[in-house]
Amino acid sequence: MKISIKIPSKKLIVIIGLVLLVLLGGYSRIRSQRQRALLKINPKKAKVVKVQKGDITQYLTLAGKVDTETFAVLQFQTSGKLAWVGVKEGDKVKKWQAIASLDKTALQKQFQKTMNDYLTNRWNFEDTQDKYKQTKEDYLITDEIKRILERTQFSLENSVLDVELADLTVKYATIVSPINGIVTSLDQPYAGVNIIPSSATFRIADPSSIYFRSEIDEEDVAKVKVGQSTLITLDSFSDQNIESKISYIAFTPIQGQTATVYQIKFNLNLLNSDLKYKVGMNGDAKIKLAEVKDVQTVPVEAVFEEKDEKFVYLRTEKSKIERRVVKTGLENDTDVEITDGLKEGETIIY
């Protein structure tokens, strides 16, 4: 009996070879992934921890700076010669304290002239009124006399307005502080120069009204609310944590930003009488988002994830490594809550 053997064609051999390469590559990749995972838990290099009970607090950290809620930007209402400057940068001022004044000589003369015009118009009005009464008694009132009386009355009313405006001009020649605070800046500290309103600006801030301000992204703004506990740490006092709360979250986003961000403020219940905390100091606000107490915890580095499945490597009593699927809860930068899959006291390596 003659047996014939059919030798595969070269094309078929190539196809079979490619299929074998793909299968071997997939197996090699899976084995490589397992090897990499096991490499992370090499007993000679691994860290060993026990599952233990603890507390986990989750924070949102925002960068920001110190600012003042109460401040004033003051300017003269008119141009003139700067006659007196009574403060310098850093000086403390009280509410309604005068801090600078224009030369009032010309203003007072203008006020006196306006007052004289008012007295003249008043005399004319009273004289016209007397004549009007006389003609009324004599039954000689004409339309012309009525118009003269109305005209003198209008002139008198305008004179009253001129006097009031001139009086305001004299009063506006002196700048007074509307708040208690310190002078943070002044554009023109020297008297004797002619100024326009915009060239002499005085800025005053109340140091007792300091707060911490920051910006929060639209993805995070839904996580926070007014009254939420916060820890403020300033770069200048990095060893000091200031307990605070969120005092304000803007309803509309900040204009001119590339991303959608909202202003957020935190109160600083500090007297600041020694001016220790200054405007512009940078720092961080750690907002407490959530907290769990007395739960099973492991380090975040000990939990691995693959194909939407979380697991840890457990060292058994026989010193073997076992992969254990777990479920997690709250986590922060260092620890993660284990809600299922582990028992307190079990040994984890990573």
C-alpha positions in Angstrom: 0.0 0.0 0.0 1.4 3.3 -1.0 1.0 6.1 1.5 1.3 9.7 0.2 2.1 12.6 2.4 0.9 16.0 1.4 3.5 18.6 2.2 2.0 22.0 3.2 2.6 24.9 0.8 5.0 27.6 1.7 2.2 30.1 2.1 0.4 27.9 4.6 3.6 27.5 6.6 4.0 31.2 6.8 0.5 31.8 8.1 0.9 29.1 10.7 4.1 30.7 11.8 2.5 34.1 12.2 -0.3 32.7 14.3 2.2 31.0 16.6 4.2 34.2 16.9 1.0 36.1 17.9 0.1 33.5 20.5 3.6 33.4 21.9 3.7 37.2 22.0 0.4 37.3 23.9 1.6 34.7 26.4 4.9 36.5 26.7 3.1 39.8 27.4 0.9 38.3 30.1 3.8 36.6 31.7 5.8 39.8 31.5 3.0 41.7 33.2 2.9 39.1 36.0 6.6 39.2 36.3 6.6 43.0 36.6 3.9 42.7 39.3 5.9 40.1 41.1 9.1 42.2 40.7 7.3 44.9 42.7 6.9 42.6 45.6 10.3 41.0 45.5 10.7 39.8 49.1 14.2 41.2 49.3 13.0 44.7 48.3 9.4 44.7 49.3 7.8 46.7 52.1 5.7 44.7 54.6 2.7 46.1 56.4 -0.2 44.7 58.4 -3.8 45.6 57.7 -4.8 47.9 60.6 -7.6 50.1 61.8 -7.2 53.8 61.4 -8.7 57.1 60.3 -8.6 58.6 56.7 -9.2 62.2 55.9 -9.4 63.4 52.3 -8.4 66.9 51.5 -8.5 69.3 48.5 -5.5 71.6 48.5 -5.7 75.1 46.8 -2.9 77.6 46.4 -3.8 81.2 47.3 -2.7 84.4 49.1 -3.7 86.7 52.0 -5.8 89.8 51.2 -8.0 92.3 53.1 -11.8 92.5 53.0 -11.9 96.2 54.1 -9.8 98.7 52.1 -10.2 102.1 50.5 -8.7 103.8 47.4 -8.9 107.5 47.9 -8.4 110.4 45.3 -9.1 114.1 45.3 -12.3 115.2 43.4 -10.6 118.2 41.8 -7.2 119.3 40.6 -5.1 121.8 42.5 -1.9 122.3 44.4 -1.1 119.7 47.0 -0.6 121.7 50.2 -0.3 119.1 52.8 0.3 115.3 53.2 -0.1 114.1 56.7 0.8 110.4 56.3 3.4 108.1 54.9 3.3 104.5 53.8 2.9 102.2 56.7 1.3 104.8 59.0 -1.8 103.8 61.0 -4.9 106.0 60.5 -8.2 106.2 62.3 -11.7 106.5 60.7 -12.4 110.1 59.5 -8.8 111.2 60.0 -7.6 113.8 57.5 -4.5 112.5 55.5 -3.9 115.1 52.8 -5.2 118.5 51.5 -5.1 120.8 48.5 -4.3 124.5 48.7 -7.7 126.0 49.7 -6.8 129.7 49.1 -8.3 129.9 45.6 -11.2 127.6 46.5 -12.2 129.7 49.5 -12.1 132.9 47.4 -14.2 131.2 44.8 -16.6 130.1 47.6 -16.7 133.7 48.9 -17.5 135.1 45.4 -20.2 132.5 45.0 -21.6 133.5 48.4 -21.6 137.2 47.3 -23.5 136.3 44.1 -26.0 134.5 46.2 -26.6 137.5 48.5 -27.0 139.8 45.5 -29.5 137.5 43.9 -31.3 137.1 47.2 -31.5 140.9 47.6 -32.9 141.3 44.0 -35.4 138.5 44.6 -36.7 140.1 47.9 -36.8 143.6 46.2 -38.8 142.1 43.3 -41.1 140.3 45.7 -41.9 143.5 47.6 -42.7 145.3 44.3 -44.9 142.4 43.3 -46.9 142.6 46.6 -47.3 146.3 46.1 -48.6 146.0 42.6 -50.9 143.2 43.7 -52.4 145.5 46.4 -52.9 148.2 43.8 -54.3 145.7 41.3 -51.6 146.6 38.8 -50.1 143.1 38.3 -49.0 142.5 34.7 -47.5 139.5 33.0 -44.1 141.2 32.8 -44.0 141.7 36.6 -44.8 138.0 37.0 -41.9 137.0 34.6 -39.5 139.3 36.5 -40.4 137.7 39.8 -40.0 134.2 38.3 -36.6 135.1 36.8 -35.2 136.5 40.0 -36.5 133.4 41.9 -34.6 131.1 39.4 -31.5 133.1 39.8 -31.7 132.8 43.5 -32.2 129.0 43.3 -29.2 128.7 41.0 -27.1 130.8 43.4 -28.0 128.4 46.2 -26.8 125.5 44.1 -23.6 127.3 43.3 -22.9 128.0 47.0 -23.5 124.3 47.8 -21.1 123.2 45.0 -18.4 125.7 46.1 -18.7 124.4 49.7 -18.4 120.8 48.5 -15.3 121.8 46.5 -13.7 123.2 49.6 -14.6 120.1 51.6 -13.3 117.7 48.9 -10.0 119.5 49.0 -9.2 117.4 52.1 -9.0 113.6 51.9 -10.2 111.7 55.0 -9.9 108.0 55.7 -13.3 106.2 55.8 -11.9 103.3 57.8 -9.4 102.3 60.5 -6.3 100.9 58.9 -2.8 101.5 57.6 -1.6 103.3 54.6 -0.4 100.7 52.1 0.6 103.1 49.3 0.5 106.7 48.2 1.4 108.0 44.7 2.4 111.5 45.7 3.9 111.8 49.1 5.2 115.3 48.8 3.4 118.7 49.1 3.9 121.7 46.8 3.1 120.0 43.5 0.1 120.5 41.2 -1.9 117.4 40.8 -4.9 116.0 39.0 -7.2 113.5 40.8 -5.6 110.4 39.2 -2.0 111.4 40.1 -2.5 111.3 43.9 -4.0 108.0 45.0 -4.0 106.9 48.6 -4.6 103.2 49.5 -5.6 102.2 53.0 -6.3 98.6 54.2 -7.7 97.3 57.5 -5.2 94.6 58.7 -7.8 93.1 61.0 -10.0 92.2 58.0 -7.5 89.8 56.4 -8.7 86.7 54.7 -7.2 84.0 52.4 -8.4 83.9 48.8 -7.9 81.3 46.1 -9.4 80.0 42.9 -11.2 76.6 42.6 -11.8 74.7 39.4 -15.3 73.9 38.2 -14.6 70.2 38.6 -14.0 70.7 42.4 -16.4 73.5 43.2 -19.3 71.1 43.6 -17.3 69.3 46.4 -17.1 72.3 48.7 -19.6 74.5 50.5 -19.5 77.6 52.8 -18.6 76.6 56.4 -16.4 73.7 55.4 -13.4 73.2 57.7 -10.0 74.2 56.3 -6.4 74.4 57.3 -4.4 77.4 56.1 -0.6 77.1 55.9 1.4 80.2 54.8 4.8 79.9 53.2 6.1 82.5 55.6 4.9 80.4 58.6 5.2 76.8 57.3 5.2 75.3 60.7 1.9 76.9 61.7 -1.6 75.6 60.7 -4.4 78.1 60.9 -7.8 76.7 61.4 -10.3 78.3 59.1 -13.6 77.8 57.2 -14.9 78.6 53.8 -16.6 82.0 54.0 -17.5 82.7 50.4 -17.8 80.8 47.0 -18.4 83.0 44.0 -21.6 82.4 41.9 -20.0 83.4 38.6 -16.6 82.5 37.3 -13.6 84.8 37.2 -13.5 86.7 34.0 -10.4 86.5 31.7 -9.3 83.0 32.7 -8.6 80.3 30.1 -10.3 77.7 32.3 -13.6 78.0 34.3 -12.5 78.9 37.9 -14.4 80.5 40.8 -13.1 82.7 43.6 -13.2 81.2 47.0 -12.5 82.9 50.3 -11.5 81.6 53.8 -11.8 83.5 57.0 -8.7 84.2 59.1 -9.8 84.8 62.7 -6.6 86.7 63.6 -6.3 90.0 65.3 -3.1 90.8 63.4 -2.4 93.9 65.6 1.3 93.4 65.2 0.9 93.1 61.4 2.5 89.7 61.4 0.3 88.5 58.5 0.7 90.7 55.4 -1.3 91.2 52.2 0.1 89.1 49.4 1.6 86.3 51.6 1.3 83.0 49.6 0.1 79.7 51.1 -2.1 76.6 50.7 -5.7 75.9 51.9 -6.4 72.2 52.7 -10.2 71.8 52.6 -11.5 68.7 54.4 -13.7 66.9 51.9 -14.5 63.6 53.8 -13.4 61.6 56.8 -13.8 58.0 58.0 -12.7 56.7 61.4 -11.7 53.3 62.7 -11.6 51.5 59.3 -9.2 49.0 57.8 -6.4 50.8 56.0 -3.3 50.0 53.9 -0.9 52.3 52.0 -2.1 53.4 48.6 1.0 52.0 47.0 0.0 48.5 48.2 -3.2 48.4 46.0 -2.7 47.5 42.4 -5.3 47.8 39.6 -5.8 45.7 36.5 -8.8 45.6 34.2 -11.0 47.5 36.6 -10.1 45.1 39.4 -8.2 46.1 42.5 -6.0 43.7 44.3 -3.2 43.4 46.9 -0.4 40.8 47.5 -0.9 38.9 50.7 1.8 37.0 52.4 0.4 33.8 53.8 1.4 31.9 56.9 3.5 29.6 54.7 5.4 32.7 53.4 3.8 32.4 50.0 2.6 35.3 48.0 -1.2 35.3 47.2 -3.0 37.8 45.1 -6.2 39.0 46.8 -9.0 41.0 45.2 -10.2 43.9 47.4 -12.8 46.6 47.4 -11.7 50.1 48.4 -13.4 53.2 49.9 -12.1 56.6 50.8 -8.4 57.3 50.1 -6.0 60.2 50.4 -2.3 60.7 49.3 -1.0 58.0 51.7 -3.7 55.5 52.8 -6.7 53.8 51.3 -9.8 52.3 53.1 -10.3 48.6 52.5 -14.1 47.8 52.6 -13.9 44.1 51.6 -11.3 41.4 51.0 -8.9 41.8 53.9 -8.9 41.2 57.6 -7.2 43.2 60.3 -3.8 41.9 61.1 -3.2 40.2 57.7 0.3 40.9 56.1 0.5 42.9 52.9 3.7 43.2 50.8 4.3 45.7 48.0 
